Amino acid sequence: MPVPPVPHPYWLRDNCPCPECRDPRGGQKLFQIGDLPEGLSAVGAIRDATGLTVHWSDGHRSHYPTGWDAPAGPDERTEPAKRLWEAADFARGLPEAEWAAYLADPEERIAVLAAVRRSGFAVLRGVPAVEGQVLRVARSFGYVRETNYGELFDVRVEPDPANLAFTGLAIAPHTDNPYRDPVPTLQLLHCLRNDSAGGDSGLVDGFRAAALLREQDPAAFELLARTPVPFRYRDRGAELSAERPLIGLDPRGAIREVRFNNRSAGSPHGLAPAEPDAFYAAYRRFAAITLQPELRLDFRLAPGDCLLLDNTRLLHARTAFEPGDGHRHLQGCYADLDALSSTLAVLRRTTAVLDELEALFAGEGSAEYLGEAVTLAAHMLQAAALARAAAAPPALVAAALLHDIGHFRGSGRELMAGTDNRHGESAATRLAPHFPPAVTEPVRLHVAAKRYLCTAEPGYADLLSPASVRTLAVQGGPMAPDEAAAFAAHPFGADAVAVRRWDEAAKDPAAATPSFAEFRPLLLELMLG
């Protein structure tokens, strides 16, 4: 067969998505690159609406679905993926959310985490002003990064401070812990009390400051990006050091990190005789940019406010306050951006699945349901409402809601035409990547449950609607006694029977029908991620 143009054979084969090449659960490769034969080539290929199918010279067959090779976006840690900002960009308000809404609403959580990733920060309001709550905030999206300051640390005036943060002095814009390798990539600061005069918080977008330096003085930018600076910290129990440039770039030259902390920075080693003047001129110019008033966003944290900030990008600051004039007490902890990004990706993935299901209910679900007096969507929503009213476990409510999604895509017409569409099987298969067996197995078995009940309960068949009677014959009719006994012994048999009873009762055109949105939180809690 003619071979249409395909990408480089090793690149293409290295990305084969088939279950022989990749673990279907996690997508990890099941082979080593050295396992691929020398001289590998495509001997046949077909490109159609479903994607690209390639036959390889070693006999392997790969299928690449349409869109599988869509170009990836920029590295989410670098400047092209960010919104670089100045203070005026937040004239209408900060990216913020109420803590209760953040916990309860996945869309609200997505908005907060996305703001941290794109703008570098967000504020949660109404976090209980109780010691230790900052750890709960960090664990809502990831893991706490413990340091020599402990799992959490208090930011307040101390009699013998080991860090200037524990005084009432003004703190210039800086990133935290530049002397660590790797640096903590997220910082959280939770306000417990703030009734002192002063002590307001400030943020500067370090990526914006670095981009301005690049525009104004490319040579200074290049020098700071290639010159390692030693950062040091020591106290009675710690001796920490790291050497990194003030501006870190990715291999393509995009800004990926800013480490800026004058208190901890030392002098670069090994500079050529003429370089110290140039380095310090560049350093001073960058420092001056970070102090430009238009770049600094000032605000005041009130008790219950929790600030989340990207410590590889944002410089944070504080105005001075007088320790005897009221009290200022924050609790902080560190976390990491990879966990935040992971949680955000999983939330977006799961909400995308729910969006697709909700669209099916609103679209195809509004069509007639096998000749019944209700639509397909109304039928499934009524079944879920009956399960909820019966105080069924959440998984059974979900199973009742989703039991007939196998009828979508027009397959219900096949059943009415006399062909078993095996909609329970197809629904369970479709749901299995996203929901546990406690949801999918009752869905898979709900048709068998109808056949079982017709055998096990005299008179049950008389309760069936005319449409159910017609489909019963197509689906195999009542079970034989041995088949019924096997069904009764199935671990999910009783759950499938419960779904079946709600299924049969959920065909009332006069019944109140809830919306799909009412069940989204329940479905989200059950999803595998």
N, C-alpha and C positions, 0 to 999 in steps of 0.2 A: 504494500500500500504506500502511496506517497506520504512523505514525512513533512508536515508543516514546520515552519521555523520554530525551534524550541530554545530555551535558555541553555547555558552551559550544562553539559550532561552531569558532571559531578555535583554542581550546585543544585540541579533539579532533583537528582536522585537522593542527595543528602536531605532534601526536604520532603521526601515521599511521606504522605500522611497515612498510609495503609497500616492495619493492625500488626502486620509482620514487621514493620519498620519502627512503629511507635506504639508505646503503651497507650491504649485508648483512654485510660483514666487520667493520666497526668501529661500525656504528650511527650514523654521522654523517649529518646531514641533507644532502640534495642540492638543497635549495631555500632561498630567503630568505623571511623572513616577509612582505616586501612583494610576493612573487610570488603570494600568495593573493589571489583577486579580492575586490573590495568586495561586501558583501551576501551573503557565503557562507552557505549554509544546507544542512541535511540534508533531502533530498527523499524519502528512503526509508531505513528501517532495520529490521533483523531481529535480534532477540536470541534465541539458542538455546544449546544445550549447548556449542557450540564457541566462543562469544563473541558479539561485536557486529559486524554488517556494516552499513556506512553508505554510501548512494549520495548524492553531493554535487551541488549545483546546477550545478557546472562540469563534470559528467560523470565526475569521479573516483570510484573505489570504494575503500573502506578496510575492512580486517578487523582487529578488535582481539580477540586470543585471550582466553579466560576468564582472569581474574586479572591481566591486563596493567596494570590501574590500581590494583593493591593499594597502599594508602597507604605511602609511604616512612617509614622509621624516622627518629628524630631525627638531626641532624647529628652524625656520629661524633666530632667534635672538641668537642662541648659537653657540659655536665654531665648532661643526661638520658640520654646514652649511656654514662655512666661509672658505675663503682662507687666512690662516695666512701667513704673509709676512715679509720680511726684505727689506731694501732699494735696494739691488742688483736685486731683482725680477722685478724692474721697469726700468732696464737699457735700455730697448728698448722704453721707453716712458710711460707716465701716462695714465690711462683710461680717455679719453677726447672726446669731440665732439664739433662741431661748433653749436652755439645757433640756427642759422637758420635751419640747418639740423635736429637738435633735435626737433624743433617745427613742421617741415614739414613731417618728416619720422618716423612713429611709430616704425620701427625696430631700428632706432637710439636712440629713447627715451627708448626703452626696454634695449638697451645695456648700456646706462648711468645709469638708475635706478638699473639694475642688478649689475653693478659694485659697486654702493654704498652699496648694500645689501651684496655682496660677499666679496669685498675687503675693504669696509668701506669708500670709497671716489671716487669722480670723479670731473673733471674740465670741465666746459663749457666755451668755448672760444667765443669771439665776442659778448658777452652780452653788449648792449649799455652802455657806461660808463656815465650813467645818474643817478642821485639820485633817489632812490626808485625802481630801476629795480630788486633788489634782491627779492623784494616782488613778482614780476611777476614770477621769477624763482620758488619760493616756491609754488606759486599757480598753476604752471604748473603740479604739481603732488599731491598737498595736500593743507594744510591750515597753515597759519602763527600762531605760538605760541607766543602770546603777554606776555611780562614779565614786571617787574618794570623798565627795560631799554627801554620800549616802543615796538611798533610794529616792528620797526627797530632801529638799533643803529649804531653810527659812531665810527669807530676805528681809532683814530687819536690823536695827542697830544693835551691835553686840559690844560688850565691854573690851574684848581683846580680839578684834576682827582679823581673820586670816585672809580676807579679800575685801577690796574697797567697796564691793557691793553691800557689805554688812556695816556700812557707815551711813551718815546722812549726807555725804558729799554728792555733788552732781557727778554723773557718769556720762562721759562723751559717747557718741555712737560707736558700737563695737560688736563683734561677734564673740560668742562664748567659747571657752575651752580651745583656743587655737593650738594649744600645746599638746593636744591629744591626737593620736593616730589610730583609728579614724576619729574625727571630731563628731560629737553628738549632732545629728542633723536636724533635730527638732528640740525646741525648748517650750515648756509650758509654764506660765506664771499665773497663779490663782490668788486673787485678792481676798484676804480675810478681814482686813481693817485698813482704812485709809482716811483718817481725819486730821492729818497733819497739814500745815501750810506748805505747799510745794509737793515734791515727790511725784510729779506728773510723768507719764511714760511718753517716749518718743520712738519712732521707727524711721529708718532710712532704707530705701531700696538699694542695696549694695550693687546689684546688677545694673541699675540705672546709673549709679555714680560711676561705675567702671565703664559703661558705654559712653558716658559723657567724656571721660578721660580719653577714650579711644578716638572720639570725634575731634577733640580739641588738641590732643598731643599724641599721635599714634606712636611715636618713639618712646614716650614715657610709659604708655600702656604696654608696649612690647617688653620694655625693660622690667616692669613689675611682674609681668606674666612669666618671665623666664628666670627670675632671680629668687632662689630659695631664701627665706627669712627664718632664722631660728626663733622659735617661741619657747619660753620656759616658764615653769611654775614650780615653786617649792614651798612646803611648810613642814611642820614637825613630822607629818606622816606620809608625805608624797613628794616625789621628784619626777616631774613630767616634762617631756620635750618633744617637739616635732619641727621639722624644717619643711616649709611649703611656701610657694609664692603667695603674695598678697592677693593676686588674681589668678585663679586656676582655670585653665582652658581644657576643652575636650580635644581629641585628635584633629578635629576639623577647624579648630580655632574659635569655637563659640565659648562664651563665658559659662563656666559650670560651678564655680565656687569663689567666694570671697572670704578671706581670713584677715580680719582687721581688728587688732586689739593693741593699741599703743602701750598699754600697761605691761603686756607680756612679750612684746617684740624685742628681739636683740638685733645686733648688727650683722648683716650678711658677711660670710667668710669668702675668701678667695677672690675678691673683686680685683680686677686689673687696676693699676695706679690711677687711671683717669676715670674709673667707673663710680667711685663713691660720690663724687659731686653730682653725676647724672642720676644715680639711684636716689639720693636724698632729695634732689629737686623733684623727681617724679613722685616720691613718697609724699612730700609736702603738698604737691599739687593735688594728689588723690585725696589726702586728708582734708584739704580745703574744700574740695567738691562735696565730701560727705557732710560738711558743716554748712553748706548753703541752705538758708532758711526755707527756700521753696521745695527742697527735697525732704524736709523733716515733717513727719506727721505726728502732731502732739495730741494726746488725749489723756483722760484721767480714768484709771481703773477704780471702780466702786466695789464694795464688798459683794462677792458672788460672781464677779467677772473673771473669766479665765482666758488669757491670751495664748494662742498657739502661734508659733512663728518658726519659719525656716531658718535655722541657724547657719546654713551654708550660704545664705543670701542676704537676709535682713540684718542691719545693724540696729541694735536697740540701745536706748539711752534713758536717762532719768534726770529730772531737775533736782536741785538740792532741796533738802528740807531740814528743819530744826528739830532734832530728836525730842526736845522738851515740849514742843508745841504740838500736842496730839501724838498719834501713833500711826505708823505705816507697817503693815505686816503682810507680806506675800509668801506663799509657798510655791516652790517650783520643782520641776523634775525634767529629765531629758528623755527623749524617745527618738525614733528614727523614721525618716521619710519612706523607706522601702515598705514598712508595715502599713503606714498611712496609704500609700499608693496601692498596695495590695487590697486593703479593705475597700478603697474606692472602686477599684476594678471589679471586685466581687459584687459590690452593691450595684454597680452599673450593669453587670452581667445578669444578675438576678432580676433587677427591675425591668431589664429589656425583655426577659422571658415573660414576666407578668404583663408588660405592655402588649406583647404579642397575643397573649391569651385574652386580655381585655378587648383588644381589637377584634378578635374572632367572635367574642360574645356580642360585641356591638354590630359587627358586620354580618357574617354568615349566620350568626346566632339569631338574628332577627327573622330568619326564614322559617317556613313551616316545619314542623317536627313530625315526620312520618304520618301525616294525616291527623295528628292529635289536635286538641282545641287550643294548645299553647304553642309558642315558638320554641325552638330548641334551646335558646338562651334562658327563656322563662322557666322551662322545665328543669334545667340544671340548677338555676338559682333557687327555685322552689325546693328542690331536693336538699340543697345545702341548708336552706332555712329550716326545713323539717329536722335535719340532723342537729342543727344548732339548738333548736327548741327542745330536742330530746337530751340535751347536755352530753352529746357524743364527744369523744376525744377529738382534738383538733385534726388529727390525721383522717378520721372518718368524715368530718365535715368537709375537708378538702376532697376526699374521694367522691363524696356525694356531689360536690360542685363540678368536678372534672370528669365524671364517669362517662359522659357521652361525647367527649371531644373527638373521638374516633369517627363521629358522623360528619365532622367538618371536611372541607374539600370535596363536598358533593357525594361522599361515599354512602350516605343514607339512601340515595336513590337506588343504588345497587341492591341493598337489602330489600326494599319494597318491590324491586323487580324480580326477586326470587334468588339472589346470590348472597350468601352469607358474607358480609363485609368484615367480619371478625373485628368489630370496632372496639371491643374491650381490649383485645391484644394490641391493636395499633395504638390505642390511647395510652396503654401502659408503657409501651415501647417509647412513645414520644415523651412521656413524663419521666421515665426512669433516670435520665441524666440529671434531673433537677430535684426529684423528690424521693424520699425513702420508700422501702417496700410497704410500710404501713399505709401509704397513700396509693401506690401503684398496684399492689396485688388485689385489693378489693375492686379496683377499677377493672383489672384484667379478668376477674372472676364474676363480675356482676351479671353477665349473660348466663354463665353456667349456674349462677344462683337461681335464676328464674326457672331454668330447667329442673334444678334440684327441688325447689319448692313445689313445683307441679307434681312431683313424685312423692315428696315427704309429707305434704299437708293436703289432705283431701279438701276439696273446695277452693284451693288457692287459684286454680286455673279459671274458676268462675269470676274471680275478681279482676282478671286481666282486661285491659281495654281492647277494643277490636283490633287496633294496630298491633298490640303486643301478641294477640292470638295469631295474627297473620305471620309475624316475624318468628314466633316460637317454632313453627313448622320448618322455616328456613334454617333455623339455628340448631336443629337436631331433635326437637320435641322433648317430652319429659325424659328424664334419665332412667336408665335401667337400674334395678335395685343395687347391683354391685357398684355401678358408677356413682350412685347417690351416696352409698356408704363411704366410698373413697373421698367424695367431695366433703362430706360431713367431718372427716378426719383431717382435712387440710388445715394448716395453721391459720390461714386467713379466710376459711370458709364462713365462719360466723360473721365476720366483718362484711364479707361480700353479701351475705343474706340481709344484713341491716341496710346496706346501700340499696339493695334490690327493693326492699320494702318502701324506702323513701322514694326511689325511682318511680315505682308504680303509683304512689300517692301524689306525685308532683306534676299533675296534669290538670290543674283547676284554673280555668280562665278568670275566676273571680277572686282567687287568692292574692294576698299582698306579696309582691315579688321584690326582694331586696336588689340592690345594685351589686355589680361585681366589685366595685371599689370597697364595699363593706368587708370583703373577705381578703383584700390584699395584705393587710398586716398578718393575718393568720397564715396565709400562703408563704409570705416572706420568712416567717419564723420556722416554717417546716423545710424550706429549701436547703439543698445540700451545698449551695454556693458554687 
